[in-house]
């Protein structure tokens, strides 16, 4: 009887630890939402901007965004199982979309504002979908 009580107690503590980890892993959804919001500013800057000043401003803004998000991520203590694969897939899909958008924006569409708006949404979409799925998994 005593062993059963110990086992039940251990399972209860394990369940509590799992629940705490799930609740604290919501940081990644916030990270992705911030990254997606940054795309709504950075992509139009990349597509519409011309000249060295716009390149420097876009570069500095991008470095500030990535540095801030990296510092935020480094301070988090909980990482869910499968984080590396999910993060790699999301950042990889964003990188492909961003590269395609910049190449098309520079070579084909020029300074098209409608293209810049659509491109910003296309680059933010994988990150927003990732944030939404992450929020669903942490409830």
N, C-alpha and C positions, 0 to 999 in steps of 0.2 A: 504494500500500500504506500509506503514511504517513497519507493522508487517511482511509482506512478505519479505522485505529487511532484517530485523533482522534475520528471519528464514534462509534465504539464506546465510547470513554471518555466522551464527552459524554452518550450515552444511559445509560450506567451511573450517571453523576452525577445525571442527571435522575430515574432510577428510585430512587436512594437518597434524593433530596430528597422525592420523592412519598411514599415509605415513612415518612420522618421526620414529614412533615406528617400522615399518617394516624394515626401513633402518638400524636402530640401533640394531635390534635384530640379525644381521648377526654375532655377536660375538659367538653365540652358534655353528655355523658351524666351525669357527676357533678353538674353544675349542675341538670339536669332531675330526677335522683333526689332531690336536696336540696329542690327546689321541690315535688316530689310529696309528700315526707315532711312538709314544712311544711303542706300542705293537710290532712293527717290531724289536725293540731292546730288550725289556724286556722278551718276550716269548722265544726267543732262549736262553737268559740267564737262564731262569727258566728250560728249557728242557735239555740244554746241560751242564749246570754247575753242579758240584758235590763238596761236601765238605762245611765246614762252611764259608770259605772265599767267595765263590760264592754266598752263601745264603745271607750273609751280604751285598755284593755289589749289588745284585739284590734288596734286601729289601731297601737299601738306595736310589737306583735309582728310585724305585717305589714310595717311600715317597716323594722324590723331585718332581717327575712328578705330583703326586696327589696334593701336597701342592701348587705347582705353578699354576696348573689349578684351584684349589679351590680359590686361591687369585685372579686370573683373573676373575673368575665367580662372586665372591663377589663384585667386583668393578663395575659390569655392572648394569645399571639402568633400563633396559628394559627387560622384560620377556614376551614372547608371550603367548597367551591363549593356554592351553594344554601342556605347557612346562613340568610340573611335570610328567604327564603320559608318554610323549615321552621320557623324560630322564630316567624314571624308566624302561621303556621297553628296551631302548638301553643299559643301564648299566646292567640290569638283563640278557639280552642275551649275553653281553660280559662276565659277570661273569660265566655263564653256560659254554660258550665256553672255557674260561680260565681254569676253574676247570677240565673240561674234557680233555683238552690238557695236563695239568700238570700230571693228573693221568695216562693217556695213555703214556705220555712221560717217566714217571718214571717206570711204571710197564711193559709196552709192548715194546716200541721202544728204550729205552735206550738212547744212545747218537747219534741217527740218525740225521744227518744234513738235509736230505731231509724232514724228519718229522718236524724238527724244523722250516724250511722255510714254509712249508704248514701250520703248527700250527700258526705261526706268522700272516700269511695272513688270516687264519680263525678267529683269534681273532680281527684283525683289520677290517674285513669286516663289521660287524654290525655298527661299529662306522663310517666307511667311507660312508655306505649307509645312515646313519642318517645325516651326514654332507651334503651329496649331496641333500637329500630331504629338508634339512633346507635351503640350498642355493637357491633352486628352489622357496621356499616359501617366501623369503625375497626380491625378485627382484621387 
